[in-house]
Amino acid sequence: MKTAFDLLKNITSYNRDIQRIIAYIKNTPYENVIFSPEKIELSDDEVHSFYEFLSRYKKHEPISKIIGQKKFWTHTFFVDSNVLDPRPETELIIEEVIAQFNNINESFNFLDIGTGSGCILLSILSELKKSNGIGIDISKSAIDVAEKNKDKLKIENATFLNISWNEIFSFLERKGINIDVIVSNPPYIRTADIDFLDENVKNFDPHIALDGGEDGLSAYKEICYVAKNILRKNQKRTEEKYIFLEVGYDQAEYVKKILEENEFFNIAFSKDLSGINRVVIARII
């Protein structure tokens, strides 16, 4: 039997991620490992698990992938190697959506294109409880992760589909579903730049969720065209419909131009904590 203190004192340089590994193994609040490591006892099996996890961490595997969970918005999401890690800057989409719709006493239909873990759609629907949403992804494995998060968070007003964004228009038409708002954090890394990403990203996040083509804009060109047709199909809501897109650090103006070419207007940017235009918001009638 060893304590968390025993394990940590033998590691010359450790950080909070390593403390989180112990908290996960012991299913104890992270604060207990910080403030009272000498009181946390680990069995031989738990010590073995700790060193297995530590070995993976030393190979630059993100802590989220090791313990299978990542905090985002107000929830903890299940994640694995099939989905992009939810990132703090993506929470800007949630903030902007809530700012726009939270005080309107109506239900809205959301479409999340490239849903991955489902973190964007599920976070929105956890706040806008009258609304409904569909999340789509070309990866069946990603949809399985999103379904797990839906069940875990007990959010019943979300539906996840393993289809491409080119198939969604005909699906919605067959089902008679109108969409009011589209959200998306599509792949936007230039293909040539992927090799230069941090190891914990390029080796452990799925490349299908990263690779935005030669100029990093391939997904936006397709999504904006599809979004125009989907949102304009909605004749039940005569007022403006919206799209919220996360973009790369130097892409906001390029995405604005793509949106304008697809007849979106009132295009605005929302900055992240680094002052980068991270979310592009546009409307269409």
N, C-alpha and C positions, 0 to 999 in steps of 0.2 A: 504494500500500500504506500502510495506517495501522495503528497499534496501538490496543489498547483504551484505553491511557492518553490517546492523542490524542483519541479520541472523548469520553471522560469529562471531560477538562479543558475542553472547549468547552460543557459543560452546567453552567449556573450552580448548579443544585440537582438532584442525582441521589440515588437511594436504591438499596437492594439489588435491587429489582425490575429496574432498568435494568442493573445488573451481571448479573443472571440472563439478560437478553435476550442479552447478549454471550456468556455461557457456553453458552446454547442454540445460538446461531448457530455457534459454534466447536466445539460438542460437547466441551467441556472442563469439568472440575470447576469449580464455582462459586468455590471457594477460590482458584483460579489467577487469576481476574479481580480478586479482592480484593487479593491479596498481590503479584502480578507482572503488572499490566496492561501494563507496557511491553514484556513479552516475547510478548504475544499479538498476532499480526499478522492483519489482516483484508484480504481482497481487495476490489476495487472492488464486486463483486457482494455481498459480505458487508456492506460498509459501506452499500450501498443497502438491503439487507434490514433492517439496524439502524435506519435512519431511517424506514423504513416501519413497523416495529414500534413505534418511539418515537412516531410520529404517532398510532397507535391507542391507545397507553398514555396519551397526553395527553388523549384523549377519554374517559378513565376506564374503558377496557376492562381487565378484570383480567389480570394477567400470565399467569395460568393459561390463560385463553382464547387469549391471543396465542401462547403457545408450545405450547399443547395438552397440558399436563400439570400434575398437582397431586399433591403428596405427601400421603399419608394412611396412618395406621398405620405399617406398615414398608415400604410400596410406593409406587411412583410410578404414578398412574393417568392414562390418556388422558382428556381432557375436551374438550368443545366447547360450542357454544351450545345444544345440545339437552339438556344435563344441568345440574343444580345442581352448583356447585363443592363438593367435599367440604370440610367444615369441622372444625376441631379438636374442637369440642364433641361432634360426632357420634361421635368415637372412644370416648366414654363407653359407648356401646352395646356396642362390642367388648370393652371392659374388663369390663363387667358380665357379658356372656355367658361370657367366658373364666373369670372368677372362679367362675361357677356350674357350668360343665361341664368345665373342663380336667382336673380330677382324677378324672373318672368314666370308667372304661375301657369306654365304650359308644359306639355311633354314634347320632347324632341327625339327624332330618330338619328342616331349617330352611326357612322361607318368608319371603322379603323382599318386602314389599308396597310398591310404588312404588320399585323398585330403582335407577332412574336409571343412574348410571355403574357400578353393581354394587359400589361400594366397600365397603359394609357386609357384604354376603354373602361377597364374595371374601376380605375380611380375616378374617372368622370362619373360613371353610373353610381358609384358609392356616394357621390355628392348630389347628383341630380336624380333623385330616386324615382321621379315620375317618368323619366325618359327611358328609352330602350336603345340597344346598340348591337351592331354586328361587327365582328372582327374577322378579317380574312387573312390568310397566309398561304403561300404556295408550298410551305413545308408542313407535312403532316405531323412531324415530330414537334414542331413549334405549336401547332394547334392542340396537341395532347398536353403540352405544358400550360397553355392558356386555360384549357378545360380544368386542369388540376387547380389552378388559381381561382377560377370561378367557383368551384366546389368549396375550396378552402375558405374563401371570403363570403360564401353564401350569397352571391349576387345573381339573382334569378333572371334579371332583365337583360342579360347578355347572351348572344348566340355566336358561336365560333364555327367558321367554315374553312375547309381546306380547298380553296379555289384561288385562282390568280385574279389580279385586278382586271384583266381583260375579259374574264368570265362573269364578273359581278353584275354588270349591267343587265345581261339577259336573265340572270337569276332573280334580280329584283323585279324585273318586268313580269316574269312568270308568276312570282309570288304576290304581285301587286303592292310591293313595299316602296314607300317614298322615303328618301333620305333628306334631312334638313342640314346636317353638318358632317363634314368629312375631316378626319384627323389622320395624320401620318407622320411617322419618323422613318422615312425610307432609307435605303442604303445610299450614302453620299460621298464615300471615300473614293478618290480617283484610283483606278486600278494600279497605276504605277506607284502610288503612295502606300499601298498596303504593307509592303515589305518593310517600311520604315516606321510602322506603328509599334507601340510598346509590345513587348512579348506577351504580356498578360491579355492583350487584345487580339493580336494577329494569330496567336497560337490557340486561343481558347474561345473566342467568339466565332460563330459561323460566318464564313466569308460571304455567303449569300445575303447576309444582313448588313454587310459592310461595303461591298463592291458596287460603286455607282457608275461604273463604266469609265471610259477614257477621260471624260471631263467631269465625272462625278455627278452629272446632271441627268443621266439616262432615265432614272426612275421618275424624276419630276416631270419630264416631258410626257411620259406615258400617263402618270397619275393625273396631271392637270387636264389632259384631254378627256380621260375617263370621267373625272370629277365633273367637268362641265356638262357632260351628257347626263350623268346621274342626277345632279342637282337640278338641272333644267327640266327633267322629267317630272319633278315634283310640282304638280299643278294645284295641289291642295293648299300649299303655303305660298301665297302670292307675294309675300315680302321677300327680302333678300335671304339667300342661303349662304353658308360660310364654309371656308376651308382653313385649317390650321396645319402648317407644315413646319417641322423642324428642319434646319438647314445647317450646312457646314460653316466654318468661321468666315469664309470669304464668298459665300454663295448667295446671299440675300438678294442682291441686285439682279443676278442672273435668273433666280427663281421668280422674282417680280416680273421680269420681262416675259418669261414663259407663261405666267399667269395672265398677263395682259394680252398675249397672243391668243389666249383661250377665252378672252372676253370677261375675265374677272376685273373687278375695280375696287376702289377704296382700299388699296393695298397698304398694309402697315407692318412695321417690324417691332418685335419685342426683344429687348436686350437681356442677356444673361448676366451673372454677377461679375463677369470679366469685361462687360461693356460690349460684347459681341452681339450683333443681330442674329439671334438664334431661332426665333419663330417668326414665320411670315403668315400674316392673316389677310384673307381676301374675301370678297363677297361676289355673288352673282345673282342675277334675276332670271 
